[in-house]
Amino acid sequence: MATIDVFTYNVPAESDFGYSQAIKSGELVHVSGQLAFDEAGEFLHADDFAAQLEQTHANMDRVLDHYGATRNQIVSQTLYLVDLRQNAAAVAEGNLGYFGDHRPASTVLGVTELTLPGQVIEISFIIDMKLPA
């Protein structure tokens, strides 16, 4: 029988929206959209794409650390961007910097808005724990 491992930051948004940051079932970890929250659950860097991307990547690393995983075990990601055309080059550069030579499957969607005022990026992803770290 598979064990389910749920990860939360214990921030108000999780209880307000009724979700966890990640859930591991079998060898896959499904990670909710990560965004520019600090450790207290406060949203940072409204309307600053570069700063939000950096904080979002830091939060992705927090999830990876919890599961003892690495970026090389991310098999898929979905990015939601406000002003896709304006931010496409910056997200491509950030993606290459974050993953290095690793190339997960990736879908990028342009959206008109995200949950929080000034939020311009959110990234969800899947980790495969069977892959080498």
TORZATI-387868 format. One record per residue (C-alpha): residue number from 1; x, y, z; residue in three letters. Coordinates in nm, 4 decimals, decimal comma. Layout:
BEGIN
ATOM num       c1       c2       c3 residuo
ATOM NUM        X        Y        Z     ALA
...
//
This chain:
BEGIN
ATOM num       c1       c2       c3 residuo
ATOM   1   0,0000   0,0000   0,0000     MET
ATOM   2   0,1381   0,3430  -0,0973     ALA
ATOM   3   0,2111   0,5965   0,1715     THR
ATOM   4   0,0872   0,9517   0,1227     ILE
ATOM   5   0,3182   1,2286   0,2439     ASP
ATOM   6   0,1667   1,5769   0,2545     VAL
ATOM   7   0,3859   1,8877   0,2829     PHE
ATOM   8   0,2647   2,2283   0,3980     THR
ATOM   9   0,4278   2,5578   0,4916     TYR
ATOM  10   0,1622   2,6079   0,7623     ASN
ATOM  11   0,0635   2,9463   0,6205     VAL
ATOM  12  -0,2880   3,0967   0,6181     PRO
ATOM  13  -0,3395   3,0502   0,2415     ALA
ATOM  14  -0,3313   2,6711   0,2831     GLU
ATOM  15  -0,6220   2,6649   0,5248     SER
ATOM  16  -0,8023   2,9542   0,3514     ASP
ATOM  17  -0,7981   2,7719   0,0152     PHE
ATOM  18  -0,7975   2,4115   0,1466     GLY
ATOM  19  -0,4812   2,2753  -0,0131     TYR
ATOM  20  -0,1327   2,1467   0,0640     SER
ATOM  21   0,1898   2,2579  -0,1028     GLN
ATOM  22   0,2705   1,9051  -0,2154     ALA
ATOM  23   0,1518   1,5495  -0,1853     ILE
ATOM  24   0,3598   1,2393  -0,2469     LYS
ATOM  25   0,1798   0,9291  -0,3591     SER
ATOM  26   0,3980   0,6364  -0,4589     GLY
ATOM  27   0,7091   0,7732  -0,6284     GLU
ATOM  28   0,5517   1,0932  -0,7631     LEU
ATOM  29   0,5250   1,4241  -0,5807     VAL
ATOM  30   0,2596   1,6632  -0,7127     HIS
ATOM  31   0,3409   2,0206  -0,6155     VAL
ATOM  32   0,0854   2,2999  -0,6004     SER
ATOM  33   0,1586   2,6278  -0,7722     GLY
ATOM  34   0,4505   2,7972  -0,6026     GLN
ATOM  35   0,4665   3,1731  -0,5896     LEU
ATOM  36   0,6484   3,4547  -0,4141     ALA
ATOM  37   0,5458   3,3841  -0,0528     PHE
ATOM  38   0,7960   3,4292   0,2277     ASP
ATOM  39   0,8194   3,1796   0,5145     GLU
ATOM  40   0,5391   3,3558   0,7044     ALA
ATOM  41   0,3051   3,3324   0,4058     GLY
ATOM  42   0,3318   3,6990   0,3081     GLU
ATOM  43   0,3258   3,7751  -0,0627     PHE
ATOM  44   0,6413   3,9558  -0,1790     LEU
ATOM  45   0,7468   4,1710  -0,4743     HIS
ATOM  46   0,4133   4,2771  -0,6253     ALA
ATOM  47   0,4502   4,3412  -1,0002     ASP
ATOM  48   0,8265   4,2634  -0,9962     ASP
ATOM  49   0,8637   3,9672  -1,2300     PHE
ATOM  50   1,2347   3,8965  -1,1704     ALA
ATOM  51   1,2045   3,9099  -0,7916     ALA
ATOM  52   0,8912   3,6923  -0,7928     GLN
ATOM  53   1,0598   3,4344  -1,0152     LEU
ATOM  54   1,3596   3,4203  -0,7817     GLU
ATOM  55   1,1376   3,3767  -0,4727     GLN
ATOM  56   0,9241   3,1170  -0,6533     THR
ATOM  57   1,2350   2,9146  -0,7378     HIS
ATOM  58   1,3461   2,9401  -0,3728     ALA
ATOM  59   1,0078   2,8009  -0,2672     ASN
ATOM  60   1,0386   2,5206  -0,5212     MET
ATOM  61   1,3702   2,4349  -0,3570     ASP
ATOM  62   1,1993   2,4238  -0,0156     ARG
ATOM  63   0,9623   2,1564  -0,1473     VAL
ATOM  64   1,2496   1,9622  -0,3042     LEU
ATOM  65   1,4450   1,9790   0,0238     ASP
ATOM  66   1,1469   1,8425   0,2180     HIS
ATOM  67   1,1379   1,5335  -0,0026     TYR
ATOM  68   1,5153   1,4973  -0,0315     GLY
ATOM  69   1,4860   1,5565  -0,4058     ALA
ATOM  70   1,6802   1,7667  -0,6552     THR
ATOM  71   1,5899   1,9792  -0,9532     ARG
ATOM  72   1,6996   1,6884  -1,1762     ASN
ATOM  73   1,4014   1,4885  -1,0474     GLN
ATOM  74   1,1474   1,7449  -1,1677     ILE
ATOM  75   0,9859   1,5803  -1,4704     VAL
ATOM  76   0,7215   1,8376  -1,5542     SER
ATOM  77   0,6346   2,1963  -1,4764     GLN
ATOM  78   0,3504   2,4309  -1,5629     THR
ATOM  79   0,4154   2,8045  -1,5519     LEU
ATOM  80   0,1382   3,0639  -1,5364     TYR
ATOM  81   0,2496   3,4128  -1,6408     LEU
ATOM  82   0,0746   3,7459  -1,6514     VAL
ATOM  83   0,1945   3,9418  -1,9573     ASP
ATOM  84   0,3450   3,6337  -2,1222     LEU
ATOM  85   0,4986   3,8143  -2,4177     ARG
ATOM  86   0,6565   4,0796  -2,1966     GLN
ATOM  87   0,7985   3,8196  -1,9541     ASN
ATOM  88   0,8815   3,5336  -2,1922     ALA
ATOM  89   1,2527   3,6128  -2,2278     ALA
ATOM  90   1,2978   3,6619  -1,8523     ALA
ATOM  91   1,1233   3,3345  -1,7700     VAL
ATOM  92   1,3291   3,1480  -2,0313     ALA
ATOM  93   1,6509   3,2871  -1,8845     GLU
ATOM  94   1,5363   3,2067  -1,5309     GLY
ATOM  95   1,4325   2,8556  -1,6325     ASN
ATOM  96   1,7713   2,7828  -1,7896     LEU
ATOM  97   1,9463   2,9208  -1,4823     GLY
ATOM  98   1,7325   2,7166  -1,2440     TYR
ATOM  99   1,7573   2,3834  -1,4270     PHE
ATOM 100   2,1011   2,4063  -1,5901     GLY
ATOM 101   2,1347   2,1116  -1,8299     ASP
ATOM 102   1,8204   1,9350  -1,7012     HIS
ATOM 103   1,5183   1,9671  -1,9304     ARG
ATOM 104   1,1810   1,8803  -1,7736     PRO
ATOM 105   0,8632   1,8847  -1,9776     ALA
ATOM 106   0,7238   2,2357  -1,9575     SER
ATOM 107   0,4033   2,4187  -2,0377     THR
ATOM 108   0,3829   2,7983  -2,0210     VAL
ATOM 109   0,0425   2,9647  -2,0110     LEU
ATOM 110  -0,0315   3,3341  -2,0422     GLY
ATOM 111  -0,3094   3,4408  -1,8065     VAL
ATOM 112  -0,4843   3,7721  -1,7486     THR
ATOM 113  -0,4420   3,7563  -1,3712     GLU
ATOM 114  -0,3446   3,5308  -1,0824     LEU
ATOM 115  -0,4837   3,5027  -0,7294     THR
ATOM 116  -0,3075   3,7927  -0,5583     LEU
ATOM 117  -0,2894   4,1573  -0,6675     PRO
ATOM 118   0,0483   4,2096  -0,8335     GLY
ATOM 119   0,1183   3,8356  -0,8674     GLN
ATOM 120   0,2747   3,7730  -1,2092     VAL
ATOM 121   0,4014   3,4120  -1,1906     ILE
ATOM 122   0,3059   3,0740  -1,0444     GLU
ATOM 123   0,4765   2,7395  -1,1090     ILE
ATOM 124   0,3424   2,3909  -1,0354     SER
ATOM 125   0,5531   2,0827  -1,0944     PHE
ATOM 126   0,5880   1,7053  -1,0584     ILE
ATOM 127   0,8838   1,5254  -0,9039     ILE
ATOM 128   0,9694   1,1626  -0,9838     ASP
ATOM 129   1,1515   1,0193  -0,6804     MET
ATOM 130   1,2696   0,7148  -0,8827     LYS
ATOM 131   1,5004   0,9283  -1,0949     LEU
ATOM 132   1,8614   0,9716  -0,9835     PRO
ATOM 133   1,9212   1,2877  -0,7843     ALA
//
